[in-house]
Structure formats: C-alpha cells, structure tokens
Amino acid sequence: MDTPQELGEVCYVCKGRTRGGFVNFESVMKDGTPIIGIDTTPDRDFNVCDLCNIVVHFRCSMHPDLGYCDPCYAKVYEPKATGSSS
C-alpha cells in the first residue's frame, strides 16, 4: 500500500517532496443528512494555496498560517497602488 510519504506532492518553491496529507471521512446525521469531513495528517508539512492551488512547504512560505503562497499573499494583502503619482 502506498503511504502519503511515497505519494507526496512537490513544493513549487524548493521542488522538494512534501510529507503528510489529508484524510477524508463520511458520516450521516440522525436525520439522514450526510456529513463529509476533511482533516490533515499530523505530519503534513505543506499548504495548497487557497487561490491558485500550488503546493508550498510551510517552511517555503512567508505566511503559512494564512493558506496562500507568497505571490497570492501579495495579491490579496498587498494590492498595488492604483493612483497616479504627481
């Protein structure tokens, strides 16, 4: 059986292999409503950017807790000034 370490994604920044991943689970509430959950494995060392979906190691990102790669972080949190300079 393949392990998450063997199937690891490749970091966009350093080109190194990632560790860990995601675990999916399903359940059904008493009223029949399905529940689908996604959790991370404890050894996960990467983010999948919320904006562009590239894979980046936590160590290769300036703000790993926000879920964006650095270029997308700049687009979201550091927009360019649109005014003209005089």
GIGINOR-V332646 format. One record per residue. N is the residue number from 1. PSI is psi as a letter, one per 20 degrees, with the letter a starting at -180 (NA if undefined). BURIAL is 1 if it has 9 or more other ideal C-beta (glycine too) atoms within 8 Angstrom, else 0. Layout:
N,PSI,BURIAL
N,PSI,BURIAL
This chain:
1,p,0
2,q,0
3,r,0
4,h,1
5,h,0
6,h,0
7,j,0
8,q,1
9,r,0
10,p,1
11,p,1
12,h,1
13,g,1
14,i,0
15,j,0
16,q,0
17,q,0
18,r,1
19,q,1
20,a,1
21,b,1
22,q,0
23,p,0
24,q,0
25,q,0
26,q,0
27,r,0
28,p,0
29,r,0
30,h,0
31,j,0
32,i,0
33,p,0
34,q,0
35,p,0
36,p,0
37,q,0
38,p,0
39,r,0
40,q,0
41,q,1
42,h,0
43,j,0
44,p,1
45,k,1
46,r,1
47,q,1
48,o,0
49,p,1
50,i,0
51,g,1
52,i,0
53,j,0
54,q,0
55,p,1
56,p,1
57,q,1
58,g,1
59,i,0
60,j,1
61,p,1
62,h,0
63,m,0
64,h,1
65,i,0
66,i,0
67,j,0
68,q,1
69,r,1
70,g,1
71,h,0
72,h,1
73,g,1
74,h,0
75,h,1
76,g,1
77,i,0
78,l,0
79,q,0
80,q,0
81,p,0
82,i,0
83,q,0
84,q,0
85,q,0
86,NA,0
